[in-house]
Amino acid sequence: AAASSAVYGVLSDSGYPYRPRALDQAMADQVFDKYIETLDGNRQFFLQSDIDGFTPLRAQVSGAIRSGRTAMADQMFAIYKQRAAERIAHARGLLAGEPDFTVVERYDYDREEAAWAANTAELDEIWRKSVKNDWLRLRLAGKQGADIRTALDKRYAALLKSINGLKGEDVFALFLNAYTDAIDPHTQYMTPRSAENFNQAMSLSLEGIGAQLQRQDDVVVIREIIPGGPAALDGTLQPGDRIVGVGQGREGAIEDVIGWRIDDVVAKIRGKPDTQVKLEY
């Protein structure tokens, strides 16, 4: 609440911005539309009935930003999360079969200007073509049926896990950034974690192990060792190693990090220069 009120005070109720804009209803409508675009910019999750159901919430936008009581944004995100789970389950179910490539049909990949689906049958058709397109791309890349099915199932499962992994502060940031973007596209609200990472990068107060990480399934994996970094000088870690535990310092206990978000694992690994981190992999 304090963060939202402070952002409003700076952007709409002060002389700080070079182009201050009052948070009137026109501005609130813009924020509302940008938030929906942030959640479902390609119009493949929400139904028209969902959008209609959100309409009364437009009047709550300015009050939510001023007060920081953003329950209306949480309410909209909850519907998005539900629809995403339904759509991804449907997409994974389609993988039991194989697309019919003897049918001549068109798939419109960019749906930003498309109408919202009127019912689940329309969404089913959109996702049928989407899965078919994904399948075709992998086939053209040389993969065969079983490998395509496995790869797409993992892709869709990872998408759902990413959505389910969003925390309350992440949803708050999505909503508040719809507001800051409406003020100016180069203005952004940072969560405490994002601000901490930014400040650390600017001050060089913390260091990492010198490796690029990525998430695969439930674990963080070493993608690349950066030449000259601590991991390269040590020589123990190799690309493909799966990090399952992290401990800080010589005596720090190893903490299991399976299932953690990648930014939480990175925060656990980072430390002050010349200190030690222990990895279990």
N, C-alpha and C positions, 0 to 999 in steps of 0.2 A: 504494500500500500504506500509506504514511504517513497519507494523508488518511482512508482507511477506518478505520484503527486509531484515529485521533484522534476521528473521529465516534462510533465505538463507545465510546470512553473517556468522551466527554461525555454521550452519551444513555443508556447502559446500565450504565456502570461508575463513576458519580460521583453527586454530589448536586446537579448543576447543574439538570437539568430539574425542573419542578414536579411532574411525574408520571413519574419514572424507571421503566423497565421492563426487566427482565432479558431477555437474549437467549437464552431457552430454546427448546425445540423448538416450543412453541405459538406463540411470537413469530416464529420462523423460518418456520413454515408460513404465517403471515399475510403476511410479507414476500414469500415465494415466490408466493403467490396474487396479491398486489398487482403484482408484477413482470409476471406473465402478463397481468394486466388492463391494465397500461400498454402492453404490446406489442400485444395483440389484444383490447381490451375489448369489441368488437362481435362477436367470434367468427366472423370471416370469412376468416381466413388459416390458422390451425392446424387440423390434423385431430385426432381423438380419439387416434390412434396417436402423434402428437407429444406430446400431454399425458401419455399413459401413459409415453412414453419419458423425459419429464422427471422422473417420480416419484422415481427414485433420487437426483436432485440436491437434493431437499428436505433431506436430511441434511447437505449441504455448505454450506447458507446461512449458518449462524452462524459456521462456521469461515472462510468467505470474507470476511465482514464484519470479523471480528476481525483477520484477517491481511492483508486487502486483495488477496488472490489470488483474483480474481473470474472465473476461467476458466469456471465453470459458467454465469455470466450471459452471457458472450461466446458460449458454446456454444448457449444458448437463443436469443440474438439471431441467430446465424448461421442457425438453422432458420427463424426468423421472416423473415429477409431472403430466404431461398430461397423460402419459401411466398409472400411478397409478390410476388416477381418472376414466379412461376408464375401467380398470380391476375391480376395486372395484364396479363400477356401474353394470358391468356384473355379478359379484358374487352376489350382492344383488338382482339382477333380477332373478337369478336362485332359490332364496329362495321362489319364488311364487309357485313352484312345490315341489316335494319330490324326492330324488334320488331313482333310481331303484337298489335295492340290490339283485335282482335275476340274474343280469349279472355278470359273472366272469371276472374280469379285475384287472389290477395291477396299483398301484399309486406309482410313484417314488418320495418320499418326498424330498430327497437331489438331487438338480439339479445343484450343483456347477460346475460339469464337463459336463453337458448336452449341446447340441447345442442350440443356440438361436432360438427362434421360427421364422419360415420363414414368417408367415402371422398371421393375427388376428384369423383365424380359428384354427390354432395350439394353440394359447394362450387360446382361448375359451375352447379347450379340456383340456388343463392343468388346467385351473381354474375350469372346471366342476368336475374333479377328486379331486381337492383340496377342493372344497365345500363339495363334497360327503364324503371325509375323515373327515372333520370337523364335519359334521352331524353325521357320524358313531361314532366318539369319544364321542359326547354328548349323543347319544342313549345308548352306552355301559355304560355311567355314570348314566343312569336311567332317562334321560329327554325324554319327548314326543314331538311330532311334532310341536305344537304351541310354546312351550317353546324353542325348538331348533331353530326354525325360528327367534324368538325374540332375543335370545342370539347371534346368528350369525350375525344378521342384526346390532346389537349394536357393535359387535366386528369389523365388516368391516367398519362401520361408524367411529368408534374410530380410526382405522388405517388411514383412509383418513384425519381425523381431525388432527392427529399427523403429517402427512406429510405436510399438509397445514399450520401447525403452525410453521414450520421451518422458521427462520428469515435469513436475508442475512448473518449475522455473523455466523450462524450455518452452512450454506452452505460453507462459506469460511473456517470454521474449518474442515469440512469434506474433502475438497480439500487439505488443508495444512497438515492434518494428514495423507493423502495418501503419501505425501512427507516425513514427519517425520518417518512414519512406514517403508518406503523404505530405509531410512538411518539406522534405528534401531527400532525393534518392541517395545522397552521399552521407546522410546522417543515420547512425545506427545505435541502438541500445545494446549494451553488452551485459550478459549475465555475470554474476560474481566470478564464475570460473573463467569465462572468456576474458574479462577484464584482468584477472590475475595472470592468465597466459600472455596477454598483450604486454602487461607491465614487465613481466619476467623477460620477454623477448627483447624489450627495449632496454632494460637495465642489465641484461645478461647476468642476473643474480642467481639463476639456477641453470643447471646443465642436464642434458640427457645422456644416453649411452652411445649416441652416434649410430643410430639405426632407424630405418623407416619401418613402421609397424602397420599392419592391417589386420582386420578382424576376419576370421574364417570360422563359420559356425559359432561355437561358444567360446573360442579362445582367440587370443591375440598372437599373431605370427610375425616373425622377422621377415620382412619383405626384402630389405636390402641393407647391407652394412656400409656405412659411410666411411670412405678412406680417411685415415688420420684421426678418427674418433676413438673414444675409449674401447668400444667393442672391437674395432679393427686392430688396435694395438694389443688387446688381450688375446684375440685370435680364437676364443672358445666358441662364441656364437657363430652360427651359420644361417644363411637365408633358408627359410622353411622351418626353423626351430619354433616350437610352440611354447609360449610363456604361460605357465600354469600357476606360478607363485612368485611373489615379490617381497623382499625384506629390505629395510633400510639399516645401514650400519653393520658393523661386525657382529653385534649381538642381537640385532633386530630379528624378530620372529618372522618366518616366511608366512605370508598371508595368501590363501587361495584366491586367485583372480579369475577363475573360470566363470564365464557368463557375465563378466563385468563389461561395461561400456569401454570403448577404447580410450576415451579421454580420461576416464577414471584410472585406467591402468597406467597411462602416461604420467598422470599426476603422482601416482605411487612410485614410479621409477625415477622421476626427476629428483635432484638434490643439489645442494650447494657444491661448488667446485671443490675437488680434492676429497670428497666424501665417498663412501662406498655404498653400492646397492647389490643385493644378492638376488639372482634370478633362478627359479626352478623351471626347467624346461625338458 
